[in-house]
Amino acid sequence: MGNDHSHLSGVEIEEKSVEVSDFWSHHSATIINSENTTNLSVLTGELFVDGPLWKTQTPLEKNSKHLMIYRHPCILRYISSWQKSSKYYLAVEEVVPLSHVLATQNALQICIGLHSILKALCFLHEKASISHNNICTAAIYASKEGSWKLGGMEYVCKFNELSSDFLKKTRNSRYNKAIDPNEDKHIQGPRRDFIDIFAFGVLVCEVLKSKDEEIPGLTSFKELCKNDLQNIDVALRPKLSSLLDHEFFNHEFIVIHSFLAELPLKSDEEKMQFFHSLAERLKAFPEVIVAKQLGNLLLSRLVLLNKTAQEELLPFILRLRVESEDNTGNIFTEDVFRKFLTPKLLEIFGVRDAQIRLLLLNNFKHFVHTFTKEELQSCILPELLVGVKDTNDHLVSVTLRTLADLVPILGAATVIGGRRGKLFTDGRPVSHPNRRTSRRNSKKIEPVIPPDTNPIIQTNQVIMDLPERPRPDGEEGETSTEEAEQSVEEDLDNWEDWGESNPQEIVESVESNSSESVTSVFERENVAQKKLPDILELDIKNQTSSGGNDDFDFFQDMEPVIETSAKFVIEEESASKLKLGVKEDGNEDGWVDEDW
């Protein structure tokens, strides 16, 4: 089965059926378009069915007609229907038969489901004045969130058209245990809702048969459904609307669920009081139940746009709770959030509402890691890039901050795109612990001087510690700018080489310099001894003045020495007479026109 069997554009129906009943088969299906993928359920049946009731319309056609006419949040939502190749198709919201999930639901979830079915029946009886006539588990479906939806509308009949003949024709197809044994007798009376009241009492006893959990009013409600709703005397059976006031359906969780489901009908004052204390009330229930049953309602459009909910409820929902930290006030842990709320958030990111988008972006860093990389890259990132192009400056600013949170996860190449290059360098010195130790040791190295050391050598030690003589004036300008830049770069590149010299080499260098200095000092001492004057010259009275001694010239060393370059004489051969050489050549033709 595929697209050629459908009038819905882009629908694909799975061949394997979810369930097969007397009149149709239940299949899963998807609608694929350019924007997103929608899941739904398709019921497929034959166009011709034998039976006195199905001469004009088949059971699936009647079911489709009634689902299209009677719309309610607790009734299975109609999408489309069509005929193709002797088959009739009914497309509804994505659901599964209740029998597939009933065993996995606890008493609280069943309580919520029964409350939904009860409200649907009250709507059919009081608003539409019709009777369902086949209330049972086979007529109930469960959505992906766990909500119960009333279906099986093929036996629906208006109160004024309900007759003994109609009940007799449908009796063989309806659920046998839910049929009132005395319905032929009771149909003669004025009351017409007794069929659904009896069937609802049977349904409650069946689904709560093995549930003994501590829920307020559970035991009394089971007794009410068994004794009063199935009473032989129809006049003593209470109306279904009166059951809504029972203690079993006024449980705290049921009250919260009902308020969220009926939020459009509430006043602003009621909403403000409700959301003000909702976060604390939700902490009293298991987080899995809250996420599964209330997840979609808590993230609905009306909740997201409510100012009180934005300030006092949603921060505790969109921020994850760490199991070791219960004082944060957050409701959901990471695993529960990822399973139940993350798929809903993926859908909400496609909503082009500035206030909703800002709310998600302001809390994005708290739940970003609950998405997979594929979801971030294929779903979230394209939506964020759309937000960058908006005319709202505040939205653009918050979107850019959110894109920054995606860079460590997806990488800058994915988030920014385009060609990138390494334009910045890390100027920090390379740190090596071993090299730091060697530098500290090298700074403490001192030459070893024997104890019996000549005083001259000690003087030489002082000479060695003198600072280096600065360069003469004008020499600094001889270094070009390019060489200076190169030296700076070399210094930066060689930072990690500082202090790597071998200490043994340093000691040998110091000793060699010391020995050279000692030798020069001894030489100067010998020269001074040789130039000592005679005693006669030292006598002041007999001192002879030397005529050739002039004042000492302090600028003697600064006189420039100009040396001329060596000249070389090259003998040139000159001819006194004109000397012409003629070379014999056999080809002495002149220029002709062909050479040009």
C-alpha positions as CSV (number, residue, x, y, z in Angstrom):
1,M,0.0,0.0,0.0
2,G,1.3,3.4,-0.8
3,N,0.6,6.8,-2.3
4,D,-1.5,5.5,-5.1
5,H,-4.1,4.2,-2.7
6,S,-4.7,7.6,-1.0
7,H,-6.2,11.0,-1.7
8,L,-4.0,12.5,1.0
9,S,-0.9,14.1,-0.5
10,G,2.3,12.3,0.5
11,V,0.7,9.7,2.7
12,E,2.4,6.3,3.1
13,I,0.4,3.5,4.7
14,E,2.2,0.5,6.2
15,E,1.1,-2.9,4.9
16,K,1.4,-4.5,8.3
17,S,-1.7,-3.9,10.4
18,V,-1.8,-2.9,14.0
19,E,-5.1,-4.6,14.6
20,V,-7.8,-6.4,12.6
21,S,-11.4,-6.1,13.8
22,D,-14.7,-7.4,12.3
23,F,-15.2,-4.5,9.9
24,W,-11.8,-2.9,9.3
25,S,-8.0,-3.1,9.8
26,H,-5.9,-0.6,11.7
27,H,-2.6,0.6,10.0
28,S,0.0,3.1,10.9
29,A,0.8,5.8,8.3
30,T,2.9,8.9,7.7
31,I,2.5,12.1,5.7
32,I,5.8,13.4,4.3
33,N,6.1,16.9,3.0
34,S,8.9,19.5,2.6
35,E,8.6,20.8,6.1
36,N,8.0,17.9,8.5
37,T,6.6,14.4,8.9
38,T,3.2,13.7,10.5
39,N,2.2,10.4,11.9
40,L,-1.4,9.2,11.8
41,S,-3.5,6.1,11.8
42,V,-5.6,4.8,8.9
43,L,-8.6,2.4,9.2
44,T,-9.1,0.4,6.0
45,G,-12.4,-1.5,5.3
46,E,-14.4,-3.0,2.4
47,L,-17.0,-1.0,0.5
48,F,-19.6,-3.8,0.8
49,V,-20.5,-5.5,4.1
50,D,-23.4,-7.9,4.7
51,G,-26.0,-7.0,7.3
52,P,-29.4,-5.3,7.7
53,L,-27.8,-2.1,9.0
54,W,-25.1,-1.8,6.4
55,K,-27.2,-1.7,3.2
56,T,-26.6,2.0,2.6
57,Q,-23.4,2.6,4.5
58,T,-20.7,0.3,5.8
59,P,-19.7,0.3,9.5
60,L,-16.5,2.2,8.6
61,E,-18.4,4.8,6.6
62,K,-20.8,5.4,9.5
63,N,-17.9,5.6,12.0
64,S,-16.2,8.2,9.7
65,K,-19.3,10.3,9.4
66,H,-20.0,10.5,13.1
67,L,-16.3,11.3,13.9
68,M,-16.4,14.1,11.4
69,I,-19.6,15.5,12.9
70,Y,-19.1,15.2,16.6
71,R,-15.8,16.9,17.6
72,H,-14.5,16.9,21.2
73,P,-11.0,16.7,22.7
74,C,-11.8,13.3,24.2
75,I,-13.2,11.9,20.9
76,L,-10.9,10.4,18.3
77,R,-10.0,13.2,15.9
78,Y,-11.1,12.9,12.3
79,I,-8.6,13.9,9.6
80,S,-9.8,12.6,6.2
81,S,-11.6,9.8,4.4
82,W,-11.7,8.5,0.8
83,Q,-12.6,5.5,-1.4
84,K,-10.1,3.7,-3.6
85,S,-10.1,0.4,-5.4
86,S,-13.1,-1.1,-3.6
87,K,-11.6,0.0,-0.3
88,Y,-12.7,2.7,2.1
89,Y,-10.0,4.6,4.1
90,L,-10.4,6.7,7.3
91,A,-7.5,8.7,8.5
92,V,-7.5,9.8,12.2
93,E,-4.9,11.0,14.7
94,E,-2.0,8.7,15.6
95,V,-3.4,6.2,18.2
96,V,-3.2,2.5,19.2
97,P,-6.0,0.3,20.6
98,L,-6.4,0.6,24.3
99,S,-6.0,-3.1,24.7
100,H,-2.3,-2.8,23.6
101,V,-1.3,-0.4,26.4
102,L,-3.9,-1.1,29.2
103,A,-1.6,-3.6,31.0
104,T,1.2,-1.0,31.3
105,Q,-0.9,1.7,32.8
106,N,-1.3,2.2,36.6
107,A,-4.5,3.2,38.4
108,L,-3.8,6.9,38.1
109,Q,-3.4,6.8,34.4
110,I,-6.6,4.6,34.1
111,C,-8.4,7.2,36.3
112,I,-7.4,10.0,33.9
113,G,-8.5,7.8,30.9
114,L,-11.9,7.0,32.4
115,H,-12.4,10.7,33.2
116,S,-11.8,11.5,29.5
117,I,-14.3,8.9,28.3
118,L,-16.8,10.1,30.9
119,K,-16.5,13.7,29.6
120,A,-17.0,12.5,26.0
121,L,-20.1,10.6,26.9
122,C,-21.5,13.6,28.8
123,F,-20.9,15.6,25.6
124,L,-22.8,13.1,23.5
125,H,-25.7,12.8,25.8
126,E,-26.2,16.5,26.9
127,K,-24.9,18.4,23.9
128,A,-25.6,16.1,20.9
129,S,-28.5,14.0,22.4
130,I,-27.2,10.8,21.0
131,S,-26.3,7.4,22.4
132,H,-23.0,5.6,21.7
133,N,-24.4,2.1,22.2
134,N,-21.0,0.2,22.3
135,I,-18.9,1.5,25.2
136,C,-16.0,-1.0,25.7
137,T,-12.3,-1.3,25.5
138,A,-12.5,-2.1,21.7
139,A,-14.1,1.3,21.1
140,I,-11.3,3.2,23.0
141,Y,-7.9,4.2,21.7
142,A,-4.8,5.6,23.4
143,S,-2.8,8.5,21.9
144,K,1.0,8.6,22.0
145,E,0.8,10.7,25.2
146,G,-1.4,8.1,26.9
147,S,-4.7,10.0,26.6
148,W,-7.8,7.9,26.0
149,K,-10.0,8.7,23.0
150,L,-13.5,7.5,22.3
151,G,-14.0,5.9,18.9
152,G,-16.2,3.0,17.6
153,M,-19.0,5.4,16.5
154,E,-20.6,3.0,14.0
155,Y,-23.5,2.2,16.3
156,V,-24.2,5.9,17.3
157,C,-27.9,6.7,17.2
158,K,-30.0,9.7,18.2
159,F,-32.1,9.4,21.3
160,N,-35.3,9.9,19.3
161,E,-34.4,7.3,16.8
162,L,-33.3,4.6,19.3
163,S,-35.7,1.7,19.1
164,S,-36.0,-1.9,20.0
165,D,-35.6,-2.9,16.4
166,F,-32.3,-1.0,16.2
167,L,-31.0,-2.7,19.3
168,K,-32.0,-6.1,18.0
169,K,-30.2,-5.6,14.7
170,T,-26.9,-4.4,16.4
171,R,-27.0,-6.9,19.3
172,N,-24.8,-9.5,17.6
173,S,-22.0,-7.0,16.7
174,R,-21.9,-5.1,20.0
175,Y,-19.8,-6.1,23.1
176,N,-21.9,-8.8,24.7
177,K,-20.9,-8.1,28.4
178,A,-21.8,-4.4,28.0
179,I,-25.4,-5.1,26.8
180,D,-28.1,-4.6,29.4
181,P,-30.1,-7.9,29.7
182,N,-33.3,-5.9,30.0
183,E,-32.7,-3.3,27.3
184,D,-35.8,-4.4,25.3
185,K,-37.9,-3.7,28.3
186,H,-36.2,-0.5,29.3
187,I,-36.4,0.9,25.8
188,Q,-40.1,1.3,26.3
189,G,-39.5,3.8,29.0
190,P,-38.7,7.5,28.7
191,R,-35.1,7.3,29.5
192,R,-32.6,6.8,26.6
193,D,-29.2,7.1,28.3
194,F,-29.5,3.8,30.2
195,I,-27.5,1.8,27.6
196,D,-24.3,3.8,27.9
197,I,-24.7,4.1,31.7
198,F,-24.8,0.3,32.0
199,A,-21.9,-0.1,29.6
200,F,-19.7,2.5,31.4
201,G,-20.2,0.7,34.7
202,V,-19.0,-2.6,33.1
203,L,-16.0,-0.8,31.6
204,V,-14.9,0.6,35.0
205,C,-15.1,-2.8,36.7
206,E,-13.0,-4.4,33.9
207,V,-10.2,-1.9,33.7
208,L,-10.0,-1.4,37.5
209,K,-10.4,-5.1,38.4
210,S,-6.8,-5.7,39.5
211,K,-6.0,-2.2,40.6
212,D,-5.7,-1.8,44.4
213,E,-3.5,1.3,44.6
214,E,-4.0,3.9,47.2
215,I,-6.1,6.5,45.2
216,P,-8.7,8.5,47.1
217,G,-12.2,7.2,46.3
218,L,-11.1,4.2,44.3
219,T,-13.0,1.5,46.3
220,S,-16.2,3.5,46.6
221,F,-16.1,4.4,42.9
222,K,-15.8,0.7,41.9
223,E,-18.8,-0.1,44.2
224,L,-20.8,2.7,42.7
225,C,-20.2,1.5,39.2
226,K,-21.1,-2.1,40.0
227,N,-24.2,-1.5,42.1
228,D,-25.7,1.8,40.9
229,L,-24.7,2.1,37.3
230,Q,-25.8,-1.6,36.6
231,N,-28.9,-1.4,38.8
232,I,-31.9,-3.4,37.4
233,D,-34.1,-0.4,38.0
234,V,-33.2,2.2,35.4
235,A,-34.7,5.0,37.4
236,L,-32.1,4.4,40.1
237,R,-29.1,4.7,37.8
238,P,-27.4,8.1,38.2
239,K,-26.6,10.4,35.3
240,L,-23.1,10.2,34.0
241,S,-22.5,13.9,34.6
242,S,-23.0,13.3,38.3
243,L,-20.0,11.0,38.4
244,L,-17.7,14.0,37.6
245,D,-18.3,15.2,41.2
246,H,-17.2,11.9,42.7
247,E,-14.1,11.8,44.9
248,F,-12.3,9.5,42.5
249,F,-12.4,12.1,39.7
250,N,-11.5,15.0,42.1
251,H,-8.1,13.7,42.8
252,E,-5.4,16.4,42.7
253,F,-3.8,15.1,39.6
254,I,-7.2,14.9,37.8
255,V,-8.0,18.4,38.8
256,I,-4.7,19.6,37.3
257,H,-5.3,17.6,34.1
258,S,-8.8,19.0,33.7
259,F,-7.8,22.6,34.2
260,L,-5.0,22.3,31.6
261,A,-7.3,20.7,29.1
262,E,-10.0,23.3,29.7
263,L,-7.6,26.3,29.8
264,P,-9.3,28.3,27.1
265,L,-12.4,28.5,29.2
266,K,-10.7,29.8,32.3
267,S,-10.4,33.5,33.3
268,D,-7.1,35.4,33.7
269,E,-7.5,35.5,37.4
270,E,-8.0,31.7,37.6
271,K,-5.0,31.1,35.3
272,M,-2.8,33.3,37.5
273,Q,-3.7,31.5,40.7
274,F,-3.4,28.1,39.0
275,F,0.1,28.7,37.5
276,H,1.4,30.4,40.7
277,S,1.3,27.1,42.7
278,L,1.4,24.5,39.9
279,A,5.1,23.8,40.1
280,E,4.9,22.7,43.8
281,R,1.8,20.7,43.2
282,L,3.4,18.7,40.3
283,K,6.3,17.6,42.6
284,A,4.0,15.5,44.6
285,F,3.5,13.0,41.7
286,P,6.0,10.7,39.9
287,E,7.8,12.6,37.2
288,V,7.1,9.9,34.6
289,I,3.4,10.2,35.1
290,V,3.6,14.0,35.0
291,A,5.7,14.0,31.8
292,K,3.6,11.3,30.0
293,Q,0.1,12.6,31.0
294,L,0.7,16.3,31.2
295,G,3.8,16.9,29.0
296,N,1.9,18.1,26.0
297,L,-0.5,20.2,28.0
298,L,2.3,21.9,30.0
299,L,4.0,22.8,26.7
300,S,0.8,23.9,24.9
301,R,0.6,27.3,23.2
302,L,-1.7,28.8,25.8
303,V,0.7,27.9,28.6
304,L,3.8,29.1,26.8
305,L,2.2,32.5,26.2
306,N,0.9,33.0,29.7
307,K,3.0,35.5,31.6
308,T,2.5,33.9,35.0
309,A,3.5,30.5,33.6
310,Q,6.6,32.0,32.0
311,E,7.8,33.3,35.3
312,E,6.7,30.8,37.9
313,L,6.2,27.4,36.0
314,L,8.2,27.0,32.8
315,P,11.6,27.6,34.3
316,F,11.1,24.6,36.5
317,I,10.0,22.5,33.5
318,L,12.6,23.5,31.0
319,R,15.5,23.1,33.4
320,L,16.7,19.7,34.3
321,R,16.8,18.3,37.8
322,V,20.0,16.6,39.0
323,E,19.0,13.5,41.1
324,S,21.6,14.4,43.8
325,E,20.3,18.0,44.1
326,D,16.6,18.1,45.1
327,N,16.7,21.7,46.2
328,T,16.7,23.2,42.7
329,G,12.9,22.9,42.4
330,N,13.1,21.5,38.8
331,I,10.6,18.8,38.0
332,F,12.2,16.4,35.4
333,T,15.5,14.6,35.3
334,E,17.4,14.3,32.0
335,D,16.2,10.8,31.0
336,V,12.5,11.6,31.5
337,F,12.9,15.0,29.8
338,R,14.6,13.5,26.8
339,K,12.0,10.8,26.4
340,F,8.8,12.8,26.8
341,L,9.5,16.5,26.4
342,T,12.3,16.7,23.8
343,P,10.1,15.5,20.9
344,K,7.6,18.1,21.7
345,L,10.3,20.9,21.8
346,L,11.4,19.8,18.4
347,E,7.9,20.6,17.1
348,I,7.7,23.9,19.0
349,F,11.0,25.2,17.4
350,G,9.1,25.2,14.1
351,V,6.6,27.7,15.5
352,R,7.3,31.2,14.2
353,D,6.1,33.1,17.2
354,A,8.6,35.6,18.7
355,Q,7.5,35.2,22.3
356,I,7.6,31.4,22.2
357,R,11.0,31.4,20.5
358,L,12.5,33.8,23.0
359,L,11.2,31.6,25.8
360,L,12.9,28.6,24.3
361,L,16.2,30.4,23.6
362,N,16.5,31.9,27.1
363,N,16.4,28.3,28.5
364,F,18.1,26.6,25.6
365,K,21.4,26.0,27.4
366,H,19.7,24.0,30.1
367,F,18.2,21.4,27.8
368,V,20.4,21.6,24.6
369,H,22.3,18.3,25.5
370,T,19.0,16.4,25.5
371,F,19.0,16.6,21.7
372,T,21.1,14.4,19.5
373,K,23.7,16.0,17.1
374,E,21.5,15.0,14.2
375,E,18.5,16.8,15.7
376,L,20.5,19.9,16.5
377,Q,22.0,20.0,13.0
378,S,18.9,19.2,10.9
379,C,16.1,20.7,13.0
380,I,17.3,23.3,15.5
381,L,20.2,24.9,13.6
382,P,18.1,25.8,10.5
383,E,15.4,27.4,12.7
384,L,18.0,29.4,14.6
385,L,19.5,30.7,11.3
386,V,16.1,31.9,10.3
387,G,15.9,33.9,13.6
388,V,19.1,35.7,12.7
389,K,17.5,37.3,9.7
390,D,14.5,38.6,11.6
391,T,14.0,42.4,12.0
392,N,13.5,42.0,15.8
393,D,16.9,43.1,17.2
394,H,16.3,41.4,20.6
395,L,15.4,38.1,18.9
396,V,18.5,38.3,16.8
397,S,20.7,39.1,19.8
398,V,19.3,36.1,21.8
399,T,19.6,33.8,18.7
400,L,23.3,34.7,18.3
401,R,24.0,33.8,21.9
402,T,22.2,30.5,21.4
403,L,24.3,29.8,18.3
404,A,27.4,30.3,20.5
405,D,26.1,27.4,22.7
406,L,26.0,25.1,19.6
407,V,29.6,25.8,18.6
408,P,31.2,23.4,21.2
409,I,28.7,20.7,20.2
410,L,28.6,20.9,16.4
411,G,31.8,22.8,15.7
412,A,32.3,26.3,14.2
413,A,32.5,24.9,10.7
414,T,28.9,23.6,11.0
415,V,27.4,26.6,12.8
416,I,29.3,29.4,11.0
417,G,30.1,27.8,7.7
418,G,32.5,29.3,5.1
419,R,36.2,29.2,4.9
420,R,38.2,29.8,8.0
421,G,41.9,30.2,8.8
422,K,44.1,30.4,11.9
423,L,44.4,34.1,12.4
424,F,45.4,34.2,16.0
425,T,48.3,32.5,17.8
426,D,48.9,31.5,21.4
427,G,51.6,33.8,22.8
428,R,51.9,32.0,26.1
429,P,55.3,30.5,26.9
430,V,55.4,26.7,26.7
431,S,55.6,25.4,30.2
432,H,57.6,22.3,30.9
433,P,58.1,21.4,34.6
434,N,61.5,19.7,34.0
435,R,62.8,22.8,32.2
436,R,61.7,25.1,35.0
437,T,63.7,23.0,37.4
438,S,66.8,23.2,35.2
439,R,66.5,27.0,34.9
440,R,66.4,27.3,38.7
441,N,69.4,25.1,39.0
442,S,71.3,27.0,36.3
443,K,70.8,30.3,38.1
444,K,72.5,29.0,41.2
445,I,75.7,27.8,39.4
446,E,78.8,29.7,40.7
447,P,82.5,29.1,39.8
448,V,84.4,27.0,42.3
449,I,87.4,28.9,43.7
450,P,90.0,27.0,45.7
451,P,90.7,28.3,49.2
452,D,94.3,29.4,48.5
453,T,93.5,31.9,45.8
454,N,95.6,34.8,44.8
455,P,94.0,38.2,45.6
456,I,94.4,39.2,42.0
457,I,92.0,36.4,41.0
458,Q,89.5,37.7,43.5
459,T,89.8,41.1,42.0
460,N,89.2,39.5,38.6
461,Q,86.0,38.0,40.0
462,V,84.7,41.6,40.6
463,I,85.7,42.5,37.1
464,M,83.7,39.6,35.7
465,D,80.6,40.9,37.5
466,L,80.8,44.3,35.9
467,P,78.0,45.2,33.4
468,E,78.6,45.0,29.7
469,R,79.9,48.1,28.1
470,P,77.2,49.8,26.0
471,R,77.7,50.3,22.3
472,P,79.2,53.5,21.0
473,D,76.9,56.3,19.9
474,G,75.5,55.8,16.5
475,E,76.0,52.1,16.3
476,E,72.4,51.4,17.3
477,G,71.2,52.8,14.0
478,E,73.1,50.3,12.0
479,T,70.5,47.6,12.6
480,S,67.7,47.6,10.1
481,T,64.0,47.4,11.1
482,E,63.7,44.0,9.4
483,E,66.6,42.6,11.4
484,A,65.0,43.9,14.6
485,E,61.7,42.3,13.8
486,Q,63.4,39.1,12.9
487,S,65.3,39.1,16.2
488,V,62.0,39.6,18.1
489,E,60.4,36.7,16.3
490,E,63.5,34.5,17.0
491,D,63.2,35.4,20.7
492,L,59.6,34.4,20.7
493,D,60.3,31.2,19.0
494,N,63.1,30.4,21.4
495,W,61.3,31.0,24.6
496,E,61.1,27.4,25.4
497,D,64.9,27.1,24.9
498,W,65.7,29.4,27.8
499,G,67.6,27.8,30.6
500,E,68.4,24.7,28.6
501,S,72.1,25.2,28.5
502,N,74.2,22.5,30.1
503,P,75.4,23.5,33.5
504,Q,78.8,21.8,32.9
505,E,79.3,24.0,29.8
506,I,78.6,27.1,31.9
507,V,81.2,26.1,34.5
508,E,83.8,25.4,31.8
509,S,83.1,28.8,30.2
510,V,83.4,30.6,33.5
511,E,86.7,28.9,34.3
512,S,88.2,29.6,30.8
513,N,87.2,33.3,31.1
514,S,88.7,33.4,34.6
515,S,92.1,32.0,33.5
516,E,92.3,34.4,30.6
517,S,91.6,37.3,32.9
518,V,94.3,36.1,35.4
519,T,96.9,35.9,32.6
520,S,96.2,39.4,31.3
521,V,96.6,40.8,34.9
522,F,100.0,39.1,35.3
523,E,101.2,40.5,31.9
524,R,100.2,44.0,32.9
525,E,102.1,43.6,36.2
526,N,105.3,42.6,34.5
527,V,105.1,45.5,32.1
528,A,104.6,47.9,35.0
529,Q,107.7,46.4,36.7
530,K,109.9,46.9,33.5
531,K,108.9,50.6,33.2
532,L,109.9,51.6,36.7
533,P,112.2,54.7,36.4
534,D,115.6,55.1,37.9
535,I,116.0,56.5,41.4
536,L,117.6,59.6,39.9
537,E,114.6,60.3,37.9
538,L,112.4,60.0,40.9
539,D,114.4,62.7,42.8
540,I,112.4,66.0,42.4
541,K,115.4,68.2,42.6
542,N,117.4,66.4,40.0
543,Q,114.4,65.5,37.8
544,T,115.1,66.1,34.2
545,S,112.4,67.2,32.0
546,S,112.0,65.6,28.7
547,G,111.4,68.0,25.9
548,G,109.6,65.5,23.9
549,N,106.7,64.9,26.4
550,D,103.5,66.6,25.3
551,D,100.1,66.7,26.8
552,F,98.2,63.4,26.5
553,D,96.0,63.4,23.5
554,F,92.6,62.0,24.6
555,F,91.3,61.9,21.0
556,Q,94.1,59.9,19.6
557,D,92.0,56.7,19.3
558,M,89.2,58.5,17.6
559,E,91.2,59.8,14.6
560,P,89.9,58.0,11.5
561,V,92.3,55.9,9.6
562,I,91.8,56.2,5.9
563,E,93.3,53.5,3.9
564,T,93.5,53.6,0.2
565,S,92.8,50.5,-1.7
566,A,95.6,48.9,-3.5
567,K,96.1,50.0,-7.1
568,F,97.1,47.6,-9.8
569,V,98.7,48.7,-13.0
570,I,97.5,46.9,-16.1
571,E,99.6,47.2,-19.1
572,E,97.7,48.2,-22.2
573,E,99.0,47.3,-25.6
574,S,98.8,50.3,-28.0
575,A,99.3,50.1,-31.6
576,S,101.1,53.0,-33.3
577,K,99.8,52.2,-36.7
578,L,96.5,51.3,-38.0
579,K,96.4,47.6,-38.1
580,L,93.8,46.0,-40.2
581,G,93.2,42.3,-40.5
582,V,91.4,40.9,-43.5
583,K,89.9,37.4,-43.3
584,E,89.6,35.4,-46.4
585,D,86.1,34.4,-47.2
586,G,84.9,32.9,-50.3
587,N,81.4,34.3,-50.0
588,E,81.7,38.0,-50.7
589,D,78.3,38.7,-52.1
590,G,76.6,41.9,-51.0
591,W,73.2,42.3,-49.5
592,V,70.3,41.5,-51.7
593,D,66.6,42.2,-51.4
594,E,65.9,38.7,-50.2
595,D,67.9,39.3,-46.9
596,W,65.5,42.0,-45.8
